[in-house]
Amino acid sequence: MNRLWRIAHWLVFKGKGIRRLGRILELTNHVICGCSVSASADIGKGTIFFHRGIGCVVHPSTKIGDNCKIFQNVTIGSKLG
């Protein structure tokens, strides 16, 4: 999950004219890993999603630091209201 997300993140922010491909990779990651981690989220280096991040949801405006360990079925950045 981590490599696919990093490629999608790069395409969304630095890939000129190929942002749509980044979104397609984000959707592919969702289908393969069963998680919804936005390519717009800022996730630090060394962060690990255990169990391929199954059931994880990460909001697009989320900032996660370096070397974090995130287990399955975690929601980060939800806003009610």
Secondary structure in CASP SS format (residue, H / E / C, confidence):
PFRMAT SS
TARGET T0000
AUTHOR 0000-0000-0000
METHOD secondary structure of the structure
MODEL  1
M C 1.00
N H 1.00
R H 1.00
L H 1.00
W H 1.00
R H 1.00
I H 1.00
A H 1.00
H H 1.00
W H 1.00
L H 1.00
V H 1.00
F H 1.00
K C 1.00
G C 1.00
K C 1.00
G C 1.00
I C 1.00
R H 1.00
R H 1.00
L H 1.00
G H 1.00
R H 1.00
I H 1.00
L H 1.00
E H 1.00
L H 1.00
T H 1.00
N H 1.00
H H 1.00
V H 1.00
I H 1.00
C H 1.00
G C 1.00
C C 1.00
S E 1.00
V E 1.00
S C 1.00
A C 1.00
S C 1.00
A C 1.00
D E 1.00
I E 1.00
G C 1.00
K C 1.00
G C 1.00
T C 1.00
I E 1.00
F E 1.00
F H 1.00
H H 1.00
R H 1.00
G H 1.00
I C 1.00
G C 1.00
C C 1.00
V E 1.00
V E 1.00
H C 1.00
P C 1.00
S C 1.00
T C 1.00
K E 1.00
I E 1.00
G C 1.00
D C 1.00
N C 1.00
C C 1.00
K E 1.00
I E 1.00
F C 1.00
Q C 1.00
N C 1.00
V C 1.00
T E 1.00
I E 1.00
G C 1.00
S C 1.00
K C 1.00
L C 1.00
G C 1.00
END
